[in-house]
Amino acid sequence: MMTKLPAFGLLLLTTCACAQVASHAPTILSQPPADAAATPALTAVAKPVARVNGSILTDRDLLREEYAIFPYARQHGGIPKDLAPQIRDGALKMIIFEELVYQEAQRRHLTVLPTRMQKAQADFRKQFATPNEFAAFVQSEFQGSQELLQEKIRRSLLIESLLKTEVESKSIVTPAEARAFYDKNPAQFRHPELFTFQTISILPPDHPTAEQLKECRARAEQALLKAKAAKTSEAFGLLAEKVSDDDYRVVMGQHKPVAVDQIPPQVVKSLLGLKPGEITGIVPIDQAYTILHFQEHAPAGITKFDAVRTQLTKDLQQKKKNQIRSTFDQQLRKNAKIEVL
């Protein structure tokens, strides 16, 4: 179980090795991964990996951060070898950054209100199924010391507080800023001619016989009768889940807007002239048969601001946050003594 500090959203860290600091919440307080004992990087006694102004960061801190960056490590039996150097580099930069932020918070004499501390402790305890599970965690991570656990929580809250002041509050993108970016960069919002639709596909086996192709056509005709009776996208999607052979059946046959040059000509021809909600006939594609539920046709043009405003604002804010965070990291490193061990 990966146990995390309360109040921190788990955000994936961009693992680009060249990135100085990624946009990421303070290090998550967690149990070592279940397979950590088998991980060569994690020894029985914590091994120093970096020293920041005299403070030691260990391989346990590093491993927790690696698992925060790559939360699917258990499914992969650990960090994939081809990603390991990149993830380790990103994790090391992150734990060093957090230590610098913590030290800066101390230098500024920041404090944590008792009520906030109490809530954080209570939220943290809720992550454990039983008191015994919580006690086992405290014993394994902090030699049974509640004081050490409280200090770890306090440290994370101080990091979070300073980052809100120095990064979050300075990363806000106003509606006017988003609109200005949209107006100055029209090429980024151009789109080709697009079609949106759902499909039901009846696929033959490899190297089909004439009889198998005949059966395939018969299945398609039966599916068409049922598709025409479907009055909504949901009804068509439920039918796709039951009878379609293509991979889109798991998403109710739904295709995102597709550029016209990526659609077989016979499909485009069958869609043109339809009204939203109408069903095509059976469209042969090689030896397969497809039935389409037409939803929308968008001529080539520029996507309207209202359609991209939310995502654009989010993207601009993330970019601004990364830039501010990187600048803050550089400022903290300027006079710091950092040793990678």
C-alpha positions in Angstrom: 0.0 0.0 0.0 1.3 3.4 -0.9 0.4 5.7 2.0 0.4 9.4 1.3 0.2 12.5 3.3 -3.2 14.1 3.5 -4.1 17.2 1.4 -1.6 16.3 -1.3 -3.0 15.4 -4.7 -0.9 12.7 -6.4 0.3 14.3 -9.6 2.5 12.5 -12.0 6.0 13.9 -12.4 7.2 14.5 -15.9 10.2 12.2 -16.0 12.2 14.1 -18.6 15.8 13.8 -17.4 16.6 17.3 -18.6 13.8 18.9 -16.6 15.2 20.6 -13.5 12.0 20.4 -11.5 8.7 19.0 -12.5 5.3 20.1 -11.3 4.7 17.7 -8.5 3.2 17.9 -5.0 5.6 17.5 -2.0 7.1 14.0 -1.6 4.4 11.5 -0.6 5.0 9.9 2.8 4.6 6.2 2.0 5.5 2.7 3.1 8.4 1.3 1.1 7.0 -0.6 -2.0 6.0 -4.2 -1.3 8.8 -5.4 -3.5 11.4 -2.9 -2.1 13.3 -5.6 -0.2 14.1 -7.2 -3.6 15.3 -3.9 -5.0 19.1 -3.6 -5.1 18.9 0.2 -4.5 17.1 -0.3 -1.2 19.3 -1.8 1.6 18.2 -2.8 5.1 20.0 0.4 6.4 19.1 3.6 4.7 21.9 4.6 2.3 22.7 8.3 1.7 22.2 9.4 -1.9 22.6 13.2 -1.5 23.6 15.8 1.0 21.8 19.2 0.9 23.5 21.9 3.0 24.5 19.1 5.4 21.1 17.3 5.5 21.2 13.7 4.3 18.6 12.3 1.8 18.5 8.5 1.6 17.7 5.7 -0.9 14.4 5.3 0.9 13.4 8.9 0.1 14.5 8.3 -3.5 12.6 5.1 -3.9 9.4 6.6 -2.6 9.7 9.4 -5.1 10.4 7.0 -7.9 7.2 5.1 -7.1 5.3 8.5 -7.0 6.6 9.2 -10.5 5.9 5.8 -11.8 2.9 4.5 -9.7 2.5 1.4 -11.9 5.8 -0.1 -10.7 4.1 -3.0 -8.9 2.3 -4.0 -12.1 5.7 -4.0 -13.9 7.6 -5.8 -11.1 9.5 -2.6 -10.3 10.7 0.3 -12.4 11.2 -0.8 -16.0 14.9 -0.9 -16.8 14.6 1.3 -19.9 12.9 4.0 -17.8 14.9 3.6 -14.6 17.8 6.1 -15.3 15.3 8.8 -16.3 13.0 8.2 -13.4 15.9 8.1 -10.9 17.2 11.4 -12.2 13.8 13.1 -12.0 13.3 11.6 -8.5 16.7 12.7 -7.2 16.1 16.3 -8.5 12.7 16.3 -6.8 13.8 15.2 -3.4 16.7 17.7 -3.5 14.3 20.5 -4.5 11.9 19.6 -1.7 14.7 19.6 0.8 15.7 23.1 -0.4 12.1 24.3 -0.1 11.9 22.9 3.4 15.1 24.6 4.5 13.9 27.9 3.0 10.6 27.5 4.9 12.6 27.1 8.1 14.8 30.1 7.2 11.6 32.2 6.8 10.4 30.9 10.2 7.1 29.5 8.7 4.9 27.6 11.0 2.0 25.2 10.8 -1.2 26.0 12.7 -2.1 23.4 15.4 -5.6 22.9 13.8 -4.0 22.2 10.4 -1.5 19.8 11.9 -4.3 17.9 13.7 -6.4 17.6 10.6 -3.4 16.4 8.6 -2.6 13.8 11.2 -6.2 12.6 11.4 -6.4 12.4 7.6 -3.2 10.4 7.5 -4.4 7.9 10.0 -7.6 7.3 7.9 -5.5 5.7 5.2 -4.9 2.7 7.4 -7.5 0.0 7.7 -6.8 -0.8 11.3 -4.9 0.7 14.3 -2.5 -2.3 14.1 -1.7 -1.5 10.4 -0.9 2.1 11.4 1.2 1.1 14.3 3.2 -1.3 12.1 3.9 1.5 9.7 5.1 3.8 12.4 7.3 1.1 13.8 8.8 0.2 10.4 9.3 3.8 9.2 9.9 5.8 12.4 11.1 3.2 15.0 7.7 3.5 16.6 8.2 7.2 17.3 5.0 9.3 16.9 7.2 12.4 17.2 9.2 11.5 14.1 6.0 10.9 12.2 4.6 14.3 13.2 7.8 16.0 12.2 7.6 14.3 8.7 4.0 15.6 8.4 5.0 19.0 9.5 7.8 19.1 7.0 5.5 18.2 4.1 3.0 20.9 5.2 5.7 23.5 5.3 6.9 22.5 1.8 3.3 22.7 0.6 2.8 26.1 2.2 5.9 27.7 0.7 5.1 26.3 -2.8 1.7 27.8 -2.6 3.2 31.2 -2.0 6.1 31.0 -4.4 4.6 28.9 -7.2 0.8 28.2 -7.0 -0.3 31.8 -6.3 2.0 33.1 -9.1 0.8 30.6 -11.7 -2.7 31.7 -12.2 -3.8 32.4 -15.8 -6.6 34.8 -16.2 -9.3 34.6 -18.8 -7.9 37.6 -20.5 -4.4 35.9 -20.7 -5.9 32.8 -22.2 -7.9 34.8 -24.7 -4.8 36.8 -25.7 -2.8 33.6 -26.3 -5.6 32.2 -28.4 -5.8 35.4 -30.5 -2.0 35.5 -31.0 -1.6 31.8 -32.0 -4.5 31.0 -34.4 -2.4 28.3 -36.1 -2.4 26.2 -33.0 -6.2 26.0 -33.1 -6.7 25.1 -36.7 -8.2 21.7 -37.4 -8.7 19.7 -40.5 -12.1 18.5 -41.7 -13.3 16.2 -38.9 -15.9 13.5 -38.5 -17.2 12.1 -35.2 -19.0 8.8 -35.1 -19.5 5.4 -33.5 -18.9 2.1 -35.2 -20.0 -1.5 -35.1 -17.5 -3.7 -37.1 -17.9 -7.3 -38.1 -14.5 -8.8 -38.8 -13.7 -12.1 -40.5 -11.0 -14.5 -39.2 -7.7 -14.5 -40.9 -7.7 -16.1 -44.3 -11.5 -16.6 -44.3 -13.3 -19.1 -46.4 -16.2 -18.2 -48.7 -18.6 -19.6 -46.1 -17.0 -17.6 -43.3 -17.4 -14.4 -45.3 -21.0 -15.2 -46.0 -21.6 -15.7 -42.2 -19.8 -12.4 -41.6 -22.2 -10.6 -44.0 -25.2 -12.2 -42.3 -24.0 -11.0 -38.9 -23.6 -7.5 -40.3 -27.1 -7.5 -41.7 -28.5 -8.6 -38.3 -26.4 -5.9 -36.6 -27.7 -3.2 -39.0 -31.3 -4.0 -38.2 -30.6 -3.6 -34.5 -28.5 -0.5 -35.1 -31.4 1.2 -37.0 -33.6 0.5 -34.0 -31.2 2.3 -31.7 -32.4 5.8 -31.2 -29.6 7.3 -29.2 -25.7 7.2 -29.0 -26.0 5.2 -25.8 -28.3 2.6 -27.4 -25.9 2.2 -30.3 -23.0 2.0 -27.9 -24.6 -0.7 -25.9 -25.2 -2.7 -29.1 -21.5 -2.1 -30.1 -20.4 -3.6 -26.8 -22.4 -6.7 -27.5 -21.8 -7.4 -31.2 -18.8 -5.4 -32.5 -15.5 -7.1 -33.1 -13.3 -4.0 -33.3 -11.4 -2.5 -30.3 -13.8 0.4 -30.0 -16.4 -1.8 -28.6 -14.9 -1.3 -25.1 -15.8 2.5 -25.4 -19.2 1.9 -26.8 -17.9 2.2 -30.4 -17.0 5.8 -29.9 -14.4 7.5 -32.0 -13.0 10.9 -31.2 -13.1 13.4 -34.0 -11.1 11.9 -36.9 -9.5 13.9 -39.7 -11.0 13.2 -43.1 -7.6 12.0 -44.5 -7.5 9.3 -41.9 -10.9 7.8 -42.8 -11.3 5.3 -45.7 -12.9 7.0 -48.7 -15.9 4.7 -48.7 -16.6 5.6 -45.1 -16.4 9.4 -45.8 -18.8 8.9 -48.8 -21.3 7.0 -46.5 -21.2 9.8 -43.9 -21.6 12.8 -46.2 -25.2 13.9 -46.4 -26.3 12.2 -43.1 -27.8 14.1 -40.3 -26.5 13.7 -36.7 -28.0 10.6 -35.2 -28.5 8.8 -38.5 -27.1 5.3 -39.3 -25.1 4.3 -42.4 -25.8 1.1 -44.3 -23.2 -1.7 -44.2 -19.9 -0.3 -45.4 -17.4 -2.9 -46.7 -13.8 -2.2 -45.8 -11.6 -4.9 -47.3 -13.2 -8.1 -46.0 -14.8 -6.5 -43.0 -18.2 -4.8 -42.6 -18.8 -1.6 -40.7 -21.9 0.3 -39.6 -21.5 3.9 -38.5 -23.6 6.1 -36.2 -23.0 9.6 -37.5 -22.6 12.3 -34.8 -20.9 15.4 -36.1 -19.1 16.8 -39.2 -16.8 19.8 -38.6 -15.4 21.6 -41.7 -11.8 22.6 -41.6 -11.3 25.8 -39.7 -10.3 27.2 -36.3 -11.7 25.8 -33.1 -13.7 28.4 -31.3 -12.2 29.9 -28.1 -15.1 28.7 -25.9 -14.4 25.1 -27.0 -10.7 25.2 -26.0 -10.8 27.8 -23.1 -10.8 25.3 -20.2 -8.1 23.1 -21.5 -6.0 26.0 -22.8 -6.2 27.7 -19.5 -5.1 24.5 -17.8 -2.2 24.0 -20.2 -1.0 27.6 -19.9 -1.2 27.5 -16.1 0.8 24.2 -16.1 3.5 25.7 -18.3 3.7 28.9 -16.2 3.9 26.8 -13.0 6.8 24.7 -14.4 8.7 27.9 -15.4 8.1 29.5 -12.0 9.0 26.4 -10.2 12.2 25.9 -12.2 13.2 29.5 -11.5 12.5 29.1 -7.8 14.7 25.9 -7.9 17.5 27.8 -9.5 17.3 30.5 -6.8 17.4 28.0 -4.0 20.3 26.2 -5.6 22.4 29.3 -6.1 23.9 29.4 -2.7 23.3 25.9 -1.6 25.8 23.1 -1.2 24.5 20.0 -2.9 26.4 16.7 -3.1 25.1 13.7 -4.9 26.7 10.7 -3.2 
